[in-house]
Amino acid sequence: MEYVYSALLLHKAGQAINEKNMDAVLTAAGVKADKNRVKALLAALEGVNIDEALKSVAMPVAAASAAAPAAAAGAPAAAEKKEEKKEEKKEEEFTAGLGSLFG
């Protein structure tokens, strides 16, 4: 996970996501960078719009947050459970995709 975090940190800071920068971030965090894992992540991120990927993850979270007040106002519990299951499935699919980056 620290490899993905380093890429996200670099992205947020507006820095280039490359081997040198990732190595610097990981070293600063006290992690001995595995060059093969860094290269694999860089290859997986090639052509990926990180902002769009983050938005697609944030959408299910926002939907779940919006559903909570409706449930408190008396919305049926069954509808809420259905929505939660859909959101959990989307999160599991995204997590599975990220997991494949690390073999």
C-alpha positions in Angstrom: 0.0 0.0 0.0 2.9 2.4 0.7 3.7 2.4 -3.0 0.2 3.5 -4.0 0.3 6.1 -1.1 3.6 7.5 -2.4 2.2 7.9 -5.9 -0.9 9.6 -4.5 1.2 11.9 -2.4 3.3 12.9 -5.4 0.2 13.5 -7.4 -1.3 15.7 -4.7 1.9 17.7 -4.4 2.0 18.2 -8.2 5.2 16.3 -8.6 6.1 13.9 -11.3 5.2 10.3 -10.5 8.5 8.6 -11.5 10.9 6.1 -10.0 13.2 8.7 -8.5 10.5 10.6 -6.8 8.7 7.5 -5.5 12.0 6.2 -4.1 12.6 9.5 -2.3 9.1 9.5 -0.8 9.4 5.9 0.3 12.9 6.4 1.8 11.7 9.5 3.7 8.9 7.3 5.1 11.5 4.7 6.2 10.6 2.2 3.6 13.2 0.4 1.6 11.8 0.7 -2.0 11.6 -2.4 -4.0 12.6 -1.3 -7.6 10.4 -4.0 -9.2 7.3 -3.0 -7.3 7.9 0.7 -8.1 8.3 -0.1 -11.8 5.2 -2.3 -11.8 3.1 0.4 -10.2 4.5 3.0 -12.6 3.6 0.7 -15.5 0.1 0.2 -14.1 -0.4 3.9 -13.7 0.7 4.7 -17.2 -2.2 6.4 -19.0 -4.4 6.5 -15.9 -6.0 9.8 -15.0 -5.6 9.7 -11.2 -8.1 12.6 -10.6 -10.8 10.6 -12.5 -9.9 7.4 -10.6 -10.2 9.2 -7.3 -13.5 10.7 -8.3 -14.9 7.3 -9.1 -13.9 6.1 -5.7 -15.3 9.2 -4.0 -18.7 8.9 -5.6 -19.7 5.7 -3.7 -18.6 7.3 -0.4 -20.6 10.4 -1.1 -23.6 8.4 -2.0 -23.4 6.4 1.2 -23.0 9.7 3.2 -26.1 11.1 1.5 -28.1 8.0 2.2 -27.5 8.3 6.0 -29.7 11.4 6.6 -32.5 9.8 4.5 -32.4 6.7 6.7 -32.5 8.9 9.8 -35.6 10.7 8.4 -37.5 7.4 8.2 -36.5 5.8 4.9 -37.0 2.1 4.7 -34.1 0.0 6.2 -34.3 -2.5 3.4 -33.6 0.1 0.7 -30.6 1.3 2.7 -29.2 -2.2 3.0 -29.5 -2.7 -0.7 -27.7 0.5 -1.4 -24.9 -0.4 1.1 -24.5 -3.8 -0.6 -24.1 -2.1 -4.0 -21.6 0.3 -2.6 -19.6 -2.4 -0.9 -19.5 -4.4 -4.1 -18.1 -1.4 -6.0 -15.5 -0.8 -3.3 -14.5 -4.5 -3.4 -14.1 -4.4 -7.2 -11.9 -1.3 -7.0 -9.9 -2.8 -4.1 -9.4 -6.0 -6.1 -8.1 -3.9 -9.0 -5.6 -2.2 -6.8 -4.6 -5.5 -5.2 -3.6 -6.9 -8.6 -1.0 -4.2 -8.8 1.0 -5.9 -6.1 0.8 -9.5 -7.2 
